[in-house]
């Protein structure tokens, strides 16, 4: 990135400060008193944001003056200093420093000589990432020894990303992911920095291949780099991590309230190869009294892997199996991949070819690569007409009874090497290439699916996607992709889902039991305990691996599995409330302790436990053979969910945790809504609400609606305000009443 040079002049127009350097233009936009955008048009004068929709700037009072050669900008919450060569400093209004760019740039001292590089390459080593590579777009910022980093979606490894490096390039990687994988399926370039005093956030809105090195190269700084595009970042100046998450989701959108049944247990496998196997699974869950709401259909249900078709030979007439499952209380979710089979006479191929809906190569010929159907084309989802076409074709699946759509292979994945960067795609009407659109391919596919389902049905769309970009949370649920039946992948569940939650994706999960490899009875048991409170609760496994239905592992596993799936159904109203609140606040369901206890250093690297909302702490056993769990309880008092025993916080405790025990604690001064356990959502009305409470004063607001459509946005819902004092008498007030109320509301004490 070329040096900008000295500041020559600057102008102010409304909320924008345009800075003219000797060699570069920069634009600083004050969106709010706590959000500032820095835009340097290295590539284009336009932002071309795919994550941010609509105008986010609001009228904001700020000042700007030239002082000692620097431009000083001040809002009610932030101070910004703009200097020569794009030197930028952010601070709180009281002067507390937050972020400061490095005036000297990067100082990498580990260069590899050409001789050593050649030797390593001759031995088969990849040397492309060795040495100090510089980028077309680059920002280098000072790093304090006490800085900790969070966010970036579901990157592998630990909760705190300090001292690691990552890439934003959506990648379908079948190998077992370990802590040093730089890129997985998602690109969510939102970074939270927790400082000794205060915190700040950075959202780098650039869809090209980008890089974040958080002190690994040099502990004195961290850097962001990109192969192309603009330097376009948003500085978020909230006082707490909670505020930063709220600011980020203000920009990119919050996770919408899902249908209630989507929070139930879901069973999947690649693959259930015929209707008989699916009937067997469906019947067995009911026979064993294990609640289940959803059965997923992987690629085998399609005719020759052609999207929007049905395999009648193995799955019967379209709609018959879905109807049969529906009579047992199951919803069906069908997979859809973007790769469209090259096949003359196949309607999707014919329509896409005729209308020019597929990506082309640089010479204008339709680009093809190999995926599951064989030779396949790739829809150009950046164009609205292509998304509308794709979305409308979901009508076939919805009309035969599909309740949700699962988008897979949309990095986009391919079997004959990655798509070349010069493959032609579009961003709206603007022609561009795969290099720019790769990271948002899954984003736009999710939008096409969501919008199509909205058009076809009045139900809230249930869309799951593997690949995505910042902002996809507005359209889709996510899971962490093809994990493995490994203890290390179970351990990764907590930091991955917590960082996804802090990155805007409140509705997220892992494949329970692991997708690849063979699960053991103990691992499956501990996984269902750990995932019981994950927002997306789905067991999924791969062909070639051991099947993962619990009854295949003996009665002990079945009994424990049943216990935790039923526990999930008991807490459905609490999870649903958190989604209702999150649609407004942007806060996730599953949260790391650092989100609410950031001033407690013990929470900064806590990888083995998490909060559900603010009121519930879950500390699953994540190590093979362990029968005890070291649990950290933050400040305050906490009640053991299983025994009602009171424990003081700000300390570690050793909790016995035999195979059937996942330690769970409830925060003092809280109430949590629960339901009777049923086999599936909708089996019978929820006519009784049980308020689980700790002793003494507590309060809670509870949301109730039909759990299916958007009528709640028209006011068709109830909002209860519950409270109780030392007398342990439950008081109920209606904040909003426009729906059928519960027949009974029962208070339950956790210590009784």
N, C-alpha and C positions, 0 to 999 in steps of 0.2 A: 504494500500500500504506500503510495508516494507521499512524501512529506507535504503537508498543507502549506507550510511557510508561515510568515507573519500575518497577523490580522491587518487588513487594509482599511476595512470599514464594516459597519453593521447597521441594519435598519430594523425597525420594529413595526409590525403591522398586525393589529389585533393581538392574537396569542402567539404569534410567530416572531422569532428573532433570526434574521438572516445574516450570517457572518461570511464576509468575503475575505478569503485568505489569498496569498500570492498565487497558490497553485490549486486551490480547491474552494468549493462553496460548502457551507454547513448550515443546517436549519435546526433551530431548537424550538420546539413547540411545547407550551405549557398547557397540558390538557386539563389538569386539576392542580390544586395546591400541593398534592402529593404525588403527581405523575408527570414526568417530563420526557418527551421524545427527542432523541438526538438522531438526525438524519444527514448522512453524507452520501451524496449521489455518485458513488464510484462507478456505477453501471447504468443507472437510469434515473431520470428526474422524478419518476413516480415511485410510490411506496409499493404498490401491487400486493397489499396484504391479503393473505388467504385466511388468516386467523381472526382478524378483527372485522366485524361487520357493523356498519352504521357509524355515525359521528359520535366520538367519545369525548371530545373537548367540550367543556362547559365554561361559561364566563368566569374568569379567575383574575383576581387582583394580583398584580406582580409589578416589580420595579426592575429596571435595567439601566446600569450606568457603566461608563468606561472608567476604570480606576487602575492606575499603574500599568497600563497596557493590557489589562484584562477586562473582559465584559463580566460584570457582576449582576446576576439575576437572583431575585429573592421573592418567594411566595410566603404565605403564612406558615409554611411547614418546612420549606427547603431553601438552601442557598446553593447556587450554582456558579462556579467560576470557569469561564471559558478563556483559554490563553492561546498563545502561538502554537503552531503545529498540533492543533486539536488536543491540547492539554486541557483536561476537564476534571474539576473537583466538585463533589457533591457533599454537602454537610447539612446537619439540622440547623434550624434557625438560631439555636443557642451556640452554634459553632462546633458542635460535636462532629468530627469527621466521619464520613461514611465511605465514599469511594473516591479514589484518586488515580488517574492514569499515570503510567510510568514515563517520565520525561526521556529516559535513556533507552526505551524499548526493551527488547528481550536480551538477556545476557546468558546464553546457553554455553556451558563450559564442557560439554561432553561430546564434542564433534568427533566423528569417526574418520580416520584417514582413508584415502581412496584404496590403499593397499589392503587394509583390514576389511573394507567394504567388499572388495573383490573376493577375498578369501571366504567371507561369510556367505556371499552369494553362490560361490562354487560348492558350498556345503548345503545349499538349498534353503538358506535363511532369507526371509523377506527383510530387505534393508530400506524399504521405501519410507518408513517412518523414523529412521535413524537420523540424528543430526537436527539442526535448527532449520526446519522448513518454514519459509515465510509465505504469506497468503495474500491474495488480491485484496481481501478485506481483513483488517486486523485491529484488535483493541487489546492493549496490555494494561493491567491495573495492579496497583500495589496490593500486597497481601500481608496482613498482620499475622503473627504467630498464633493468635487466638481465634482467627477466623475459621468458621465451619460452614460447609456448603450442603444445601439440600435442593430437592427438586429434580429436574431433567427427566421426569417421567419414570419409566420402569427400567432404567439402566441397571445392569447387573451389579452385584456387590453389596455394599453396606449402605446404611442410612446416610451417613456422613460421607460426602463425595470428595472431601479434601485429600490431596496428594494423588489423585487419580486423573486419567485423561479419558475423554469420550469423543465420539463422533456422532453427528446427526446425519445418518444416511440409512434409511429403512432397509433392513437386511434380513433375509430369510436364512437363518443359520441352523442347520439340523443338528450340529454337534452340541454336546452338553455345554451350556453356558457357565462360565466361571466368573470370578470377580473382576478379571482384567479384560473382559470383552468390552470393546469400545463402542460398538453399535449393535442394536437389536432391531426390533420391528418398528419402533416408533421414534419420531423426532419431535421432541418437546423442549425447545431451547429456552426454558424458563429456569433461572437460577436464583436461589435464596442464599444470601450471605448473612450468617449470624455472627455479629461482632461482640467484643467484650461489652461494649455499650451500644445497644441498638441493633438494627438489622436493616437490610435493604434488598431489593429484588431487581433483576435484570431480565428482560425479555428481548431476545435477539430475533427479530422478525425477518428472517432470511431463509428461503427454502432450499438454497443450494447446499451442497455438501459442506458441512461446517464442523468445527473442532473446538473443544473446550479442554484446556489443560489447567487443572486447579492446584498448582504448586508442584506438580510432578517434575516439570522441567527445571524449575527454580523456586525454592520456597519463598522468595521475596515477591513473587508476583503470580497472577493467573492471567491467562489470555484466552481470547476468542478469535478464531480465524475462519474464513470462508473462502472457497475456491472462486466464487463469483458473487454477483449481487451487490447490494448496498450495505453500508454500515447503517443499520436501522434498528436502534435499540430504545427500549422504554425503561427509564429509571423509576423504580417504585420506592417511595420514601415513607412507607408505613412505620409506625413506632414498634410494632410487634410482628411476629411471623403470621399471626392470624390476620392482621391488616394487610400484609403483603399478598396472602392468598386471595383475600377479598378484592384487592386492587387488580391483581392479575386476571381474575375471573370477571371483573368489571370490563376489562378490555376484551377478553376472548370468549366470554360467555360462561354460564353455569350449566351444570348437569340438570336436565329437566326431570321433573317428578315422573318416575316410571310407573307402569301398571304394577299392582300389588303382587300378582302371581309371579312376576319376574324375579321377585326376591325369594321365592321358594327354591327348594332343591332341584337340581337339573342333572339328568343323566345323558351321557354321550359316549360314543366310541367311533373311531374310524377303524373298521367299520362294522356296523350292523348291516349285513349283506343281503338280507331279505326280510319280508314282513314277519315271518315266523320268529326270527331272533328278536325283533322288537316286541312282538306280542309276549314272548317269554319274559323279557325284562320287565315289561309293564305289569304283567300279572304277578311276578315275583315280589316287586316292591309292595304291592297291596297285600299279598299273602303274608309277608313278613312284618307288616305294620310299620313300614318305614315311609314317612311322607315323601312325596315327589310330585312336582308340578309339571315338569318339562322333559320330553325326550327329544334329543337332537338327531337330525338326519344328515349324515355326512355324504360325501360325493356319490356313494353307491346308489342313492335313490334316483339319480338322473339317468337318462337314456344315453349311454356312451359318454357320460360326463358333459353332455351338452346342457348349458345353463337354461333354465326355465322349461325343462322337459321332465318327463316322469318315466321311470323304468317299470313298465307294466309287467314284464316277465317275472321279476323278483318281488315286486311290491304291490301287485294287484292293480285294480282300476284306480285312476286318480281320485283321491278324496275318500275312498272307502276306509283305508287304514286310519286316516286322520279322524274320521267320524267315529270309528271304533275306539280309538284312544280317547277321544273327547267324552265318550260315554263312561269311561273309567276315570275321568277327571284330569286327563293329561292335555297339555298344549304341545304342539309340534313346532319345532324351529328347524328351518331348512338352510343348508349351506348354499352359498352362491359365490363362485369365483369370477374374476373379471375375464380370464382367458376364454375367448369365444371360438369354438371349433371351426376351422376352415373346412366347410362342407357344403358344396352346392346343393341347394334345395332345403337346407336348414334355415328356418325363418330368421333367426338372429344373425346369421352370417349374411344372408341375402339382403336383409334390411340395412345392416350396418355398412355393407359394401356399396349398396345403391345410393345411400344418403351421405356417404363419406364420413361415417361416424368413427372409423378406426384410425389409430395413429399410423403415420407413414414413415418411411425412411427418408433420408435427405434428398433422394431423387424423386420422391412423390409416390412411390409404390407402397401399398399397404404392408406394414411391418408384421412379420410373423416370427414367433418363437414357439418352443414346445412347452406345454404344460400338461395337466392331466388328460385333456381330450386329444392330445397329440398336437399337430400344427394348429396354432391359435393366433388370433388377432386380439388387440388391446383397445377397448373403447377409450375415446378421447374425453375423459370425464370432466376436463376443465371447461368444456362448452356446455352451456345450459341445455341446448337442444338434445345433446347426447344424454345428459343426466335425465331429462324428461322422458326420453325414449326408454332408457334403462329402467327408470322408476315405474313407468306404466306397465312394463312386462311382469312386475311382481303381482299384478292382478290375478294371473293364472294361479300362483301359489296361494294367495289370500283366499280366492274363491273356492279352492279345494280344501281350505281349512288350516293353512299355515298361520301361526300366531306371531312368528318372529323370523327374522332373517339374520343369518350369520355370514358375514363377509370375510373371506379368507384369501390367501395367496395374493394380496393386493399391495405388496411393497412397491412395485409389482414383482412377483416371483416368476422365475423362468428356469427351464431345465437346460437350455443351451447357452449358458452364460448370461450375464446381466445385459439388459437392454443398453445399446450404445447411447452415449449422452446426446448424440445428434438426432435421435429419433424425434420426429416432429409431433408435438402436442400443442394445445392451445390453452391460454388462460383467458376465458371469455372469447372475444373475437381476436385477441392478440396472438399471433403465432409465436411459439417459443419451442423449447426442446425438453428432452427427458432430464437433462441436467438440472433444470429449474423445477420441473413438475414431479420428479421422482418422489420426493418426500411428502407431496400432497396428493399423490395418486389415491391412496386409501382414504384420505380426507374427503376428496370429491366423490369417491364411490359411496362413502357413508352418507354424504349429503344427498346423493341421488336416491339411495335406498330410503332414507328417512323421509324425504319429500314425496317419494312415490307412495309410501305407506300412508302418509298423511292425506294424500289425495284419494286413496282407495278406500280407506276405513276411517271411522271416527275415533278409533282407539288410539291411545298413545303408542307410537311405534316402538317396537323392541328390535334394535339393531345391535349386533355385536361385530366388532372389527378387530383384525389383528394389527394392521398397519394404520398409522394416523399421524397427524400433525397437531400442533397447538390449536385449540379451538374445536377439535373434532368432538369434544365432550358434549357439544350442543346437539349432536346427531346420533351418537353411538356409545354403547357400552364397550369396554375393552377387556381383553385378557392378555396375559403376559406371553402368550405364544407357546411354542413347542418346548416346554420344559421336560425334565427327565425324572424318573422315579429314583431320585437321589436325595440323601439327607441334606446335602448342601443346597439343593433346590427348594426343599421345604424351608430351610433356614432363610433363604432369600425371599420367601413369601412376604415376610413382615416389612423389610425395607423397600421392596419393590412396590407393594400396594400402598404403603404410607407415602412414598415419594410421588406415586401417581396421584394420590389424593391431594397432595399439596401442589400438584401441577394441573389442577382443574378437573381431573378425572375421578369423580366421586364414585362412579359405578364401574368397578374393576374387580378382577379376580384372577386366580391361577387355575390350571387344570389340577383338580384334586387328585392326588395319587401320582401325578406325573404323567405326561403324554408318552414319552419314550421309555424304553427299558422296562424291567420287571419290578413291580412293587412287592414289598414284603408285607405280611400281615401287620407288623408293628408300624411300619412306615405309613401304610394306608390309615391306620387308626390314629396316629398322631396328626396326620394331614387333615383328616375330617374334623378333628378337634381344633386345629389351628385355623381352618377355613370356615368354621361354623359362623363366624361373624364377618367374613369377607363379603363385600356387597354382592358380587357375582359368585354363586355357590354351585359349581359344576364339576362333576367327575368326568374326565375325558381321557382316553388312552388310544394308543396307536396300533394299527395292524403290525403283526410281528412281535408284539409284546403280550404279556399275560393280561387277560381281561381283568377289570377292576371292580366289578360289581361285588358288594361286600359279602354276599352269601358264598362266594367262592373261597373264602378264607376261614370258614368255620364259625361256630356259634358265638365265640367270644367277640370276634370282630363284628358280627351282625348286631349283637346286643349293644356294644359301644357305639357303633355307627348309628343305630336307632336312637340312642340316648342323645347324641349331639345334633342329629337332624331334627329331632323333636324340640330340642332346646332352641334351635333356629326358628322354628315355627312359633314357639312361645313368644319370642322377641320380635316378631314381624312388625307389630305396631310401632315399636321403638325405632327400628330401621327405617320404616316408612316416614315417620316423623322427621328423622334426620335428613332424608331426601327432600321432604317438603321444605324444611328450613334451608337446606343447601341450595335449592333452586333460587332462593332470595339472597343468601349470603355468600355462596360459592365455597363454603366449608365442606370438607369431605365427611363421609361416614366413619371410615377407618383412619385413625390419626396417630402419628407418632407422639410420644409424650412431650417432645421438645416443642410441639405446636402450642401447648398450653402451659408448659413449665420451662420456658426457654431460659429463665434466669437460674435454673438448677443445672449445674454442669453435669450431673449424673445422667441427665436425659439426652445429652448431645450425641452420644454414640450408643444409644440403647437399641439394639437390633432384635431383641428377643421378646418384646412385649409391645402392646399397642392399646390405644383407647378406642372405644366405640362411642362416638360423641364425646361428651365430657364426663359422663356419669359411670361408665363401665370400663374397667381395666382387664385385659385378657393377657395372660402370660403362658402361652402354650409350651409344652415340652417339645424341643426341636432337635434333640440329640438321641441317637440310637442307644438303647439300653438304659437311659436315665429314668429314675423313679423319684427324683426330687427336682424341684425347680427353685433357683435363686430368683426371687421376685423383688424388683425395686418398686416401692410405693412412694409416690411424691408427697409433698406436704399435705397436711390434713389427715383426717381419719378415714379408714377404709374398712368395709365389711366383706368378709369372705362370703361369696354367693352360696356356697354349698353348706357351710356350717353356721353362718350368721355371726361368726366371731369377729370382734372389732380389733383392728390393728392400727397403730399410729404410723403416720407417714414419715417421709424424709429418712427412710432406712431400707436396707435390704432385709428380707426375711427368707428363710428356707422353708418351702412348702412341700410336704409329701405329695407326690404326684405319681401314683401307680398308673398302669396302662389306661385305665378308664377315667383318669382325672386330668382335666385342664383347669389350672387355677384361674379363677375369675373373682374380681373384687368390685364392689359398688361404692361409689364415693359418698361419704356422709353428707347429709343435707340434700339428698336427691330422691326423686321418684322416677320410676320407669314403667311405661304401660306394657302389659303383656296380654296374650290371648290364650284361650283353650287351644290345645293342639288338635289339628285336623289333618286328614290325609292329603288335602290339597286346597288351595285357596278357592273358595266358592262351593266347597262340599256342603257347607251349611252357613247361615249368617253368623257373623260375629256379633252376638247380642249381649255379651258380657265383657266388660273391660276390667282387668285386674291391675290396680296400681301398686306395684312393688315399691316399698319405701323403706328408707333407713329410719331409725328412731329420731324423734325430735322434729324441728321445723324443716319443711321441705316444700317445694313448689315445682310445677311443671305445666307446660302448654301442650295439648294433644290435638292433632288434626285428624279428621275423619271425613271420608267421602266415598264414592263408589269404587275407587281404585282402578278405574279403567279408562275414562275418557277425559276431555278437557272441560267438563262442566264446572269443575271447581274454579276455573278461571272466570266463570260467569257468576260466581258466588254460591254455587251449590255445594256447600260443605258445612261442617261444624268445627268450631275451634273452642276447645275447653280450656279453662284455667283451673288447675287443681292446686290446693294448698292445704297445709295442716301445720298446727303448732305443737307445743309441748303436750297438749291434751290428747294428741293422736286422733283428732276428729277430722275427717276429710271434708273439705269445703269445695264445692264445685260451682263455677260461674261460667256462663256462656259468653265468650268474646264475640262469636259469630254463630248463628244458628239458622241453617237452611238445608237440613238433611235429617233423615231418620236417626234419632238418638238411640244410644244403647238402652237395653231394658234394665240392665243392672251395672253398677260401678262398685267394685269391691276393693277395699284397702287391705293389702297384705304387708306385714312387717318382715323384713329380711332376717331378723334375729329371732323369729318365732316359728 
